[in-house]
């Protein structure tokens, strides 16, 4: 069973006011290549999931900025119309 052969060590610390997380994976197997392949698969799955999370944050941020820009443009248009109306008076 894969889980029985897997060892995980997680270290969380602080360095230069940034959080540092270190994850150490160890897998014991009689076939070194298979063990390496299993660890590489786990690492790739972690990286893929992390990228999906970051992309979701980026999309949400971009959507927020687009919505704010649209609102600001509408407000600016209203202000410009008010200035134009004032000048006509």
N, C-alpha and C positions, 0 to 999 in steps of 0.2 A: 504494500500500500504506500502511495507516494507521501501522504501526510506523515506517516511514521518515520520516514527518512529525511524529512525536511526540518531544518532548524532555522528559526528566525530570531534575530536580535535587533531591537529598535533602540536607538539612542537619540534623545532629544536634548539639545543644549542651546546655548546662546553664543553668538559670535558676531561682534560688530553690530550689535542691536538688531540683528536679523536672526530669525529662528533657523536652526540647522537641524535637520532630521537625517539620520543615517540608518539605513536598513541593511543588515548583513544577512544574506541567505546562504545556507549551507545545505547541500544535498548529498547524502551518502548512497552510493550505488556501486555495484561490482563492475559496471561498464561505465568508464569515465566519460565517454562520448555521449551516452544516453543521459547521464547525470547533467552534463553541460547543456544538452539540448533541453532538458526539462527546466533548468534554471533560466536559460535564455527565453524560453516560452513564457515563463512566469514574469520575467522582467519586461518582455515586449507587451504582455497584457497590461501590466502596470503603467507603462509608458503610454499605451494607446488610451487607457482610461483617463490618465492625467491630461492628455491632449484634448480629449473630448470635453473634460471639465473646463479647461482653459478656453476652448473655442466657444463654449456656451456662455462664459463670462464675457468674452469679447463681443459676441453677437448681442447680448443683452445691453452692454455698454454702448455699442454702436446704435442700437435701436433707441435707447434713451437720448443719446446725443441728437439723433435725427429728429425725434419728437420735440425736443427743446428748441432746435434750430427752426423747425416749422412754426412753433409758437412765437418765437422771437421775431421771425419774419412777419407773421401776422400782426403782432403788436407794433412793429416798426412801420408797417403799411398803414395802420390806424393812426399813428402819430404823424406820418407824412400827410395823410389826408386831413387831419386836424390842422396842421400848419398851412396847408393849401387853402382850406376853408377860411382860416383866420386872415390870410393875406387877401382873400377876395372881399372881405368885409370892409 
